[in-house]
């Protein structure tokens, strides 16, 4: 396997006395889909915020394409090709769907003028199935539509890595299936995907590799089918007592 395009070495993030991320080391390779999982409060979104410059790292090093980007700002991350969606979707409500995506294209620096940004926005609306909503206010979209809008905005930045923060949260089964199809099509473009996800159905059907965070620490990494049976992962998700009962039940069964 080729060298990773994004490398984290002993990355930390502290908020006063709270250690949200502790000594996380990991790498992402070009074109792979990696799931980042863990219980609520594990530090998943904080880690993505540190990678993309929303929060500055308290320690450690982040390198992207061989360049130290540890202290970058969000606009620098976007222009380098590190795009992300947000867990709480907040489009510009008074702007049209098309204008929202064009704003992403301009913020990412992939397009020098408004005309080119609008053209790129139309291309991504077609890709995400939102062409019919181009001239509507973003506030008129359903939750599933706003999630697709987030994807379109991020893709208009021409990312090399796309980080998706619970993109399936709040969607029904049919909408999740549509989102999975779209994510696979994005990966087919050669874009590396890091997806924060709680639904194991999504993790098992989508991810090439899984990273598990617990209390800000990386406790497991590997193939999805092996990760879901890892005792440390089961305990992190279900609690020590339940994990012990599960182990006892399997040994008797």
N, C-alpha and C positions, 0 to 999 in steps of 0.2 A: 504494500500500500504506500502511496506517495505521502510526503510530509504533510501534516495538517496545515490548513490555511489560517486557522485561528488557534492560538495557544494561550492558556492561562497557567501561570505558575504561582502556586501558594497565594492566591488572591484572597484578601480579607476585606470586610466592610464592617466597621463598628459605628454604632450610633450611641455615643457616650459609653455606658457600660454594657450595652447590648451588642453581642457579637452575632450579627445577622448572617455573615458569611465568614467561614474560617478555613484558611489554608486550602482552597479549592484549586486543584490542578486538573486540567482536561484539555482535549484538543478536538477540533472539528475538521473533517476532511471534505474536500470538494465533492459536491453532489450527493452527500449522504443525508438521511433523515434521522435525527437524533431526538429522542423524547427525554425531557427533563421532568422527573416526577418526584413526589414527596408529599407528605401531609401539609395541611394548611400551616403557614408560618415557618416553613422549612427554609425559606430564603431564595426561592426560585425566581420570583420577580425581581428581588433585590439584585441577584446575580446578573440578570439581563440588564438591569438599570446601570450596573457598574460597567458591563461590557460596552454599552452604548453611550456612556458619558453622562447619564442622568445623575448618577451619584459618582463621586470620585472614590477610587479605591483607597482603603486605609493601609494597604500593604500588598506586596506581590507585584507581578508583571503580567501585562496583556500584550501579545504580539499578533498583528494581523498582516499576513503576507510578508512576514519578516520584519515589520516595522513596529517599534514600541509605541502602542497607542494607549498606554495606561491612563494618561491624564487628558485624553481627548474630550472635546465638548460634543453634545449631541449632533450639531450640524456637521462637525468634522466626521463623526462616525457615519452619518448618512451619506456624505459625499465620498467616503472611502468604500462604500458598498455594504455597510452594516445597517440593515433596515429592521424595523420591528413593528408589531401591532401591540395594542394595549388591551388589558383585561377588561377595562371599562371603556366601551366604545363611545367616543365623543367627537363626532364630525363637526365641522363648522355648520350650524343648523340653518343659517340664512343663505348660505351659498348653495348652488346647485350641486348635484352629484358630480357632474363634469368638472366644475370649478374646484371641488374638494380634491379630486385626483390630480388636477393640474397643479394645485398648491403643493402636493407631495412631490411632483416632478421638479418643481422649481426649488423646493427646500433641499432636495437631494443633489442639486447642482448638475443633474444629468442633461438638462436642457437650458440653453442660454437665454431664451426669450419665451414670451407668452405663447406665441404661435406654435412653436415646437412643443411646448409643454401641453397645450391643448390637443395637439395631434397624438402625443404619447398617451394622454389621458383617455382619448377615444379608443385607442388600441387596447388599453387595459380594461376598459369597461366592456368591450366586446369579449375579451378573454374571460372575464369574471361573470359574464351574463347580465350585465347591468345597462347595456346600451339603451334599452327602452325607458330607463329612468334618468337618462343623462341630464335632462332639463328640469327635473323635479328638485324641490328642496331636499337636502339630505335628511332633514327632520321627518320627512314623509315616509322614509324607508322603514320596513319591519326590522326586528333585531337581526334576522338572518341577512337581510339586505345591507344593514350597516356593517355587519361582519365582513361581507364581500367587499364593501366599499373600503374598509381598512386594508384588505388584501390588495385591492386595486391601487390605492394610494402608495402602499409600500413597493409594489412592483413597478410603479412609475418612476421610482428612484433608481431603477436598474441595479438592484442589490446583488451582491455575491453571496451574502448570507442573509437569510430572513428568519427572524425570531418571532414566533407566534405565541402570544400569551393567552392561553385558554380560549382559543378561537372557536371552540365548539360549545362553550358554556351557554346554557339557556336554549339550545337548539333541540328540536325534536329529532326522532330517528331518521326521518327522510332528509331533513336539512343537514344532519351530520354526515349522511352518506354522500350528499352533494358536496359538502366541504372536503371530505376525504378525497373524492375524485379530483377536485380542484387542486388540492395540495400535491397530489401525485403528479398532476400535469405541470405544476410549478417546478417540482423536483426534476422532471424530464427536461426542463430547460437548462439543467446544470446548476441550479441554485441550491446551495446548502441550506437545510432547514433545521432549526432548533425549536422544538415545540414543547411548551409547558402544557401538560395534560393530566387530568384526573381520571378520565374514562379509559379503563384498561382495554376495552374493545378497540379503541382508537390506537392505543400504544401497540398492541399486539398485531394489528393489521397494517400499521403504517411504518413503524420505526425499524431501522436497521440496527440501532443500538440504543440502549437506555442508560441514563445517568440518574442516580437516586440521591437526593439531598434530604438530610434530617438534621434539625437543629443547626443549619448552616454548613454542615459538613457533608462531603461526598462519601457515602457509606457503601455504595455498590455501583458497578458499571459492567455492561456486557450485553449479551444477546437477550432480547425480550423474553423468550420462553424460559430462560434460566433465571432471569432477574425476578420474575413473579413467584418463583418457588424458593427464593433465597430467604432463609430464616430471618436475617437482619431486616430485610425489606418488609416481610410479613409483620414482624414485630413493630416496625416504625409506623405502619399503616393501621394495624389492628390492636396494638397494645400487647404488652408482655403476657398477660393472662390468657387472652384469646389465642395468641400465637402458640402458647404452651398446650392449650386444649387441642388446637389443630394438629400439632405434632403428635400428641398422644393418640388422637383419633386415627391418624394415618398409620401409626405404628401398630395399632390393634386391627386395622382394617385390611 
